[in-house]
Amino acid sequence: MKIKILSWNIWIECDFKQIKRFLKTSNANIIALQEVNENDSVRETIKFLDSLGYQYVFAPIAEEWEGKMWNYGPAIFTKYKIISSKKYILSEENKRIAIQADIKISNKILHVFNTHLVHTHQQYSIVQMQQVEELLRHIPHERSVLMGDFNAIPESRTMQKVKTILLDADPNNEPTWSVYSQGCRICNPQKIDVRLDYIFTTKDIKTYSYKVENSKGSDHLPISVEIEV
């Protein structure tokens, strides 16, 4: 049985009409979103996906963004039953969260993780490495999927650490960021030429048809892959 999984940083400043349009037609069975905002009447992501029949788990944290406090974080949405869920604080400094949902598909359990690591402007960060090391401690060695915005380029020490344990669904390192230059005023990106977003699996999971999807709803592009469960 093949299912489609999708990961996307939908951006606090997203164009929500385009976000909804893409998600509605994505045909994804499991969706991992980053930067889901808890209190935004304009961008009601959870309410929208709930209306499409997705169950969800959500782990918001308070963080300042351009002078304003936001309560946002990673969320996992699924067409299947969520058996249990957990959240993990990956570091106290530059606090970041990972969320886990154990999802029942037929008679099997798939362990799905979603995270969003600290943005270091594509530079090595001890804190970011600590976040990855803490995250990897919690991932089972079988039937596990890890998705998210890692804010790290493929050749970084951070990503090389992940790849010692998990398989990268995209062997070609296609870029996923940034659709908009205002995605980072320090980096000031002018085109989509950096990969920050990943889907990883344990070695027992087969993957098919990895794709960097197309949408201008966010500064990141959505990514998807089919897996066999």
C-alpha positions in Angstrom: 0.0 0.0 0.0 1.4 3.4 -1.0 0.5 6.7 0.6 1.5 10.2 -0.1 3.2 12.3 2.6 3.9 16.0 2.3 6.0 18.6 4.3 5.7 22.4 4.0 6.7 25.4 6.0 3.7 27.6 5.3 5.2 30.8 6.6 3.6 33.1 9.2 3.2 35.7 6.4 1.8 33.3 3.9 -0.8 33.9 1.2 -3.5 31.7 2.8 -5.7 31.5 -0.3 -2.8 29.8 -2.2 -2.0 27.6 0.8 -5.6 26.3 0.9 -5.7 25.9 -2.8 -2.6 23.7 -2.8 -3.4 21.6 0.2 -7.0 20.9 -1.0 -5.7 19.4 -4.2 -2.5 17.8 -2.9 -4.1 14.4 -2.3 -1.7 13.9 0.6 -2.6 11.3 3.2 -0.2 12.7 5.8 0.8 16.4 6.0 3.5 17.9 8.2 3.3 21.7 8.3 5.7 24.2 10.0 4.8 27.7 11.2 1.2 26.9 11.9 -0.1 29.8 13.9 -2.5 29.1 16.8 -4.2 32.5 17.0 -4.7 34.0 13.5 -8.2 34.5 12.3 -7.0 35.2 8.8 -5.0 32.0 8.4 -7.0 29.2 10.2 -5.0 26.3 9.0 -6.2 23.8 11.5 -9.8 24.6 11.0 -9.4 24.4 7.2 -7.7 20.9 7.3 -10.2 19.7 9.9 -12.9 20.5 7.4 -11.2 18.3 4.9 -11.3 15.3 7.2 -7.8 15.4 8.7 -7.0 14.5 12.3 -4.2 16.5 13.8 -1.7 17.1 16.5 -0.1 20.5 17.1 2.7 21.8 19.3 2.8 25.6 19.4 5.5 27.7 21.3 5.7 31.4 21.9 8.3 33.2 19.8 9.0 36.8 18.8 8.9 37.5 15.0 9.8 41.0 13.8 8.8 42.6 17.1 5.6 40.6 17.6 4.9 37.6 19.7 3.5 34.6 17.9 2.2 31.2 19.2 3.2 28.9 16.4 4.8 25.6 15.7 4.8 22.2 13.8 1.6 20.2 13.2 0.8 16.8 11.7 -2.4 16.1 9.8 -3.5 12.7 8.7 -6.5 10.9 7.1 -5.7 7.9 9.3 -6.2 7.4 13.0 -3.7 9.0 15.4 -3.0 6.4 18.2 -0.8 8.6 20.3 1.3 11.8 20.2 4.2 13.4 21.9 6.1 16.7 21.8 9.8 17.2 22.4 11.6 20.4 23.4 14.9 20.2 21.4 16.7 23.0 23.1 16.1 25.7 25.7 18.2 28.2 23.9 16.4 29.2 20.7 13.7 26.9 21.8 12.4 24.6 19.1 9.8 21.8 19.2 9.4 18.4 17.5 6.1 16.6 17.4 5.4 12.9 17.0 2.2 11.2 15.9 1.9 7.4 15.9 -0.6 6.7 13.1 -2.4 3.5 12.4 -2.5 2.5 8.8 -4.3 -0.8 8.2 -2.8 -2.9 11.0 0.5 -1.2 11.2 1.8 1.9 13.1 3.8 4.6 11.4 5.9 6.9 13.6 5.7 10.4 12.0 7.9 13.3 13.2 7.7 17.0 12.3 10.1 19.7 13.3 11.4 23.2 12.5 15.0 23.9 13.6 16.5 27.3 14.4 17.4 29.5 11.4 21.1 30.1 11.3 21.3 31.7 7.8 22.9 28.6 6.4 25.8 28.7 8.9 27.0 26.0 11.3 25.3 26.3 14.7 26.1 24.4 17.9 22.5 24.9 19.0 21.1 23.6 15.8 23.3 20.5 16.1 22.1 20.0 19.7 18.5 20.2 18.4 19.2 17.4 15.8 21.0 15.2 18.3 18.1 15.5 20.8 15.6 14.8 18.0 17.4 11.7 16.8 17.3 10.2 20.3 13.5 9.9 20.1 13.1 8.4 16.6 12.4 4.6 16.5 14.7 2.6 14.2 11.9 1.2 12.2 8.7 2.5 10.5 9.6 6.1 11.1 9.4 9.3 9.0 11.0 12.6 9.9 9.9 15.8 8.0 10.4 19.5 8.4 12.2 22.7 7.8 15.7 22.0 9.1 17.2 25.4 8.1 20.3 23.6 7.0 21.9 22.9 3.6 22.6 19.3 2.5 26.3 19.5 3.0 26.0 20.9 6.5 27.3 19.0 9.6 23.7 19.0 10.8 22.3 17.2 7.8 25.2 14.8 7.6 24.4 13.8 11.2 20.8 13.0 10.3 22.0 11.0 7.3 24.1 8.7 9.5 20.8 7.3 10.8 18.0 8.0 8.3 17.6 8.0 4.5 17.0 11.2 2.5 14.0 10.9 0.2 15.6 13.3 -2.3 19.0 12.2 -3.6 19.2 15.2 -5.9 19.1 17.9 -3.3 16.5 20.0 -5.2 16.2 23.6 -3.8 13.1 24.5 -1.8 13.8 28.1 -0.7 13.2 31.1 -1.1 10.2 31.9 -3.2 10.2 35.5 -1.8 13.2 37.7 -0.9 11.4 38.8 2.3 11.6 35.2 3.5 14.8 36.4 5.3 15.9 40.0 5.4 19.4 39.0 6.4 19.9 36.3 3.7 18.0 38.4 1.2 17.4 35.5 -1.2 16.8 36.4 -4.8 15.8 33.0 -6.2 15.0 29.5 -5.2 18.5 28.0 -4.9 18.8 26.7 -1.3 17.5 23.4 0.1 16.3 23.7 3.7 13.4 21.2 3.7 13.6 17.4 4.0 11.8 14.1 4.3 13.7 11.3 5.9 12.8 7.7 6.6 14.2 4.7 8.4 15.9 2.2 6.2 12.9 -0.2 6.2 10.6 2.2 4.3 10.6 2.3 0.5 10.1 5.7 -1.1 8.8 6.6 -4.6 8.2 9.8 -6.7 9.8 12.4 -4.5 8.8 15.9 -5.7 9.4 19.5 -5.0 5.9 20.9 -5.5 4.9 24.3 -6.9 3.1 27.0 -4.9 3.7 30.7 -4.2 1.7 30.5 -1.0 4.8 30.5 1.2 8.5 31.4 1.0 9.2 27.6 1.0 8.1 25.1 -1.6 6.2 22.1 -0.4 7.9 18.7 -0.8 6.2 15.3 -1.1 7.0 11.6 -1.5 5.1 8.3 -1.7 6.0 5.7 0.8 5.1 2.0 1.0 3.5 1.0 4.3 
